[in-house]
Amino acid sequence: MIVIPGTASQVLAKEVASELDAELASVTCKVFPDGELYLRIESEVANEECVVVQSTPRPQNRNIFELLALLETLREEGAARITAVVPYFAYARQDRSFTQGEAVTSRVLAKHISLHADRFIGINLHKSAILDYFTIEANEIDASPELGEYFRSRGIEDCVVISPDKGALAMAEKVASRLGCEHDYLEKTRLGPGEVVVKPKNLNVQGMNAIIVDDIIDSGGSMVEAIKMLKAQGAANIYVGCVHAVATGSAISRLFAAGAREVVGTNTIPSQISFISVSSRIAEALR
């Protein structure tokens, strides 16, 4: 097996290759003055099982083009089997058309990956239904256990895991199972005209250490509100964890300013808070 690193996932690709005791390919990537990419896979890949590891964070279009170019090149060079590992899958929030004529961009990307790959592996897709857009074998990895193991290693006691909404409740449950604690989600309750209360649906967090988890932190707006609400409910310390640290602009600073004691993400996207590696989960799926 040969692991081909994309420029957005160079360290993660190295970790995956080490986990599998596989060869890490040498890839040259240069940018011409007009912005066009030059790519060359320097390793011999003919008749080999090849794994491309390339996330698609911003700049999405460049990273996506690089991913597709690597896949097409491997096919042309005679690779026996090609797996596209896309730790962060861009356009996952655009999974259906809401208005006539609106492009379903997640479907566009899925179909283009399917042209030259034999298998797709993603991690915590924002919408799992995207897997149906692939015309090849397509699998999704859940990195929630890695978040749970990280916070367990921190030795946090008297804790509760909270999701900022009901949509991330399943993730909160999986993280909580690793910590042996309870979990809940924040729910809005309308008391009257213009009066809304946001608090955990079932649990009392007074004096507890709260761990808020979600799949993506982008601008951080929803997470900032969740931190404020939990502080208002009397939570002691608040920790924040996510799988995909998109973290646009000053998102991380906003979370700390709101009162988060620690903010952490996985390395599906390299960032200042990407302390948790998903390499073992990817290697397990590839085995």
N, C-alpha and C positions, 0 to 999 in steps of 0.2 A: 504494500500500500504506500502511496505517495501523497503527502499533504501539501497542497498548493496554497500559500498564504496570499490573501488580498491585502492591499495596503491599509485597509481599515481594521484588520484583525491579525496583525503580524505576530504579536505576543501570544494571543490566544491560539493561533495556528501552531506555533512552536510548542505550546503546552499540550495540545492535542496530539501532535506527533510524538512527543515524549511519552505520553500516557500509552500510546499504541506501539511504541518502539518502532515507529515508521520513519521513512525518509522525509525530510522537509525539503521541498523543491526550492531551487533558486529562481527567483522571478525578478526581472528588471522592469521597472515602471518609471517612465519619464514624462514630463509635461512639456510640450512644445510652446513657444511664445504665444501662439494663438489659442492655447488652452486644450488642444487635442492631446490625447494620451498615446504613448508608445508603450506597448507591452510585449514582453518576451519571456516564455517559460524556458529556462535554460537546461532543465533536467530532461532526461529521456523518459517519455511517458508512454510510448507505444506498448500496447498489450498489458498495461498496468492498471490496477484499480486506483483511481485518483479521487481525492477529496479536496474540493475548493472550500476554504473557510474565508468568507467575506461578509462582513456586516454592511448594512446600507444606511448608516446615519447621514447627517448632513456633511458635505454636500451630496444629497441623495442621488442626483442624476449622474454625477461622476462615479460614485461607488457602484451604482447599479450597472452602468455601462462597463466598468471594469469587470464586474462579476460575469456579465453576459459574454464579454470578450474572452475571458479565461475559459469559460465553459465551451465556447465555440472552438477555441484553439485546441483544447484537449481532444475534442471530437475529431478535428481535422488531423491531429497528430497520432490518432489511432489508439487512444486510451480504451481499455477494455470495458471499464465501468466507471461512471462519473457520478459522484454525489455532491450536491450543492448544499453546504452548511451555511445558513444565513442566520446568525445569532439574533440580529435585530432586523426584522423585515419591514422595510419602509412601505408606506401607503396602506398599512393594515387597517387604519381607521376609515378608509374609503372602500368598504367591502360591498357596497350596493349603490344603486342609483336612486336618489331621492327626487330628482327632477328629470323630466324627459330630456334626453340628449346629454345627460351627465355621464362622464367616463367613469367606469368602475376600475380605477387604476390598480387596485390590488389584483384584480383578475388579469389585467394587461401584463403585470410583472410575473405572475404565476405562469401564464402561458408561454412567455418568452424563456423563462428558466426551463420549462418543460421541453423546449425545442432541442436542447443539447445535453441535459442531465438525465440520468436514469433514476435518481432519487433526490428528494428534497428533505432537509431537516431544518426546522425552525424552533425557536425557543419562545414560549409564552406569547404566541401570536395574540394581538389585541382582539381579533375575532377568529375563532377556530374554524369557522365556516369557510375561510379562505382556502383551507386544504382541499376543498371540493373543486377549486378552480384549476388545480394541477391535473395534468393528464399522465403523470408518472406517480410512482410510489411517493407519498408525502406524509411525513410524521412530525409531530410536535413534542418537544421536550418541555417538561415543567421544572423550572428552577426554584420553585418555592421551598423544597427541602434544603437547598443550599442556604437560603436566607435564614431558615430556622436553625440550621447548624451553626451559622455565624453568630446569631444572637445567643444561642445556648453556650457557645464558647466564651461569650462575654460575661457569663455568670450573673445575668440579670435575674433578680429574685422578685417575688410579689408582683408578677407582671401579667398583663393581658394584651392580646393581639387584636388590633382594631383595623378594619378596612374602612376607607373613607366613604364608601357607598356599598350597596348590596351587591353590585357587580363583582367586587373583589372579595366577596365573603369566602368563596372556596379557597382562595389563596391564604386568607387569614387562618382558616381552619387547618390547612396543611402546615403552616408555620407554627401554629400553636401546638399541634400534635408533637412536633420536635421538642418543644419547650415544656410540654406537660402542663399547659395552662389553658385558661378559657379564652374564647374569642367572641367578637361581636362586630357590628358595623354601625356606622353613624346614620341616624335616620332623622329626617326633617319632620317635625310635627307642627301643623298650623293651628295656633291657638285662637286666632281671630284675624280680622282684616289687618294686614301689614305686620302681624306678629307671628314669627316663626322661631321655634326652638330646635336646635340640632344637638343631639346627644346620643350616646350608645343606646341601642334599642332595649337591651335586656340587662346589661351589667352596670354596676356602680364602680366607677374608676377612682373614686376618692382615695387618695393616698397610694394608688397603685402606679407601677411603672408601665407606661403604655408604649407599645410598639405598633406603629402604623405601617401597613404594607400595601403596595399597589404594584401593578405590572409596569407602569410607565410614570416617570416624573418628567414632565416637559417644562412648562412655564412655572410649575410649582404652585399655581393658584389654589387648586383644590386641596393640596396637602397643607398649605399655609392655613387655610380655613379650618381644616381638621385639627391641626396643632392648637390653634386658638380655642376651639371648642372644647378640646380635652383639658386644656389648662383651666378653662372656665368651670369644668366639671370637677376640678380638684386633683387631676393626675399629678403625680410627683415628678418623674422624669419622663421625657418623651423621646423615643427613638424612631427613626424613619428608615424604611428599607424598600428598595424597588429592584426589579429585574433589569429594566432598561433605563439607564440614566441619560435621557436625552438632554435634560438640563440646559435649556436655552437661556441666554442672557445671564442675569444674576439670580437664577432660580435657587442655587445652592445657598447663597448668602441670605436670600429671603427666608428660607427654611430655618436657618440658624437664628436669624433676627426674630422670627416668630416664636422661638423658644425650644427648638429641637436640640437635644443634647448631642446627638450623633446622627449623621445621614450617610447611608451606605447603599451601594448598588453592585450589580455583578459586572463582569467585564465583557458583556455582549456589546457594549459600547465603551471604548476607552474614555475615562474621565477622571476628575480629581477624587471621586468617591467610589471608583470601581475596585473595591477591595476583595470581592468574592469571585473566584474563578468558576466558570461552568465547564471547564475542559474535561473533567471526569465524567460529567453527564453526557457530553458529546461523544467521548470515547466509548462509553457504555453503549450508546445508540449505534455507533458504527460497528462495534463488535457483533 
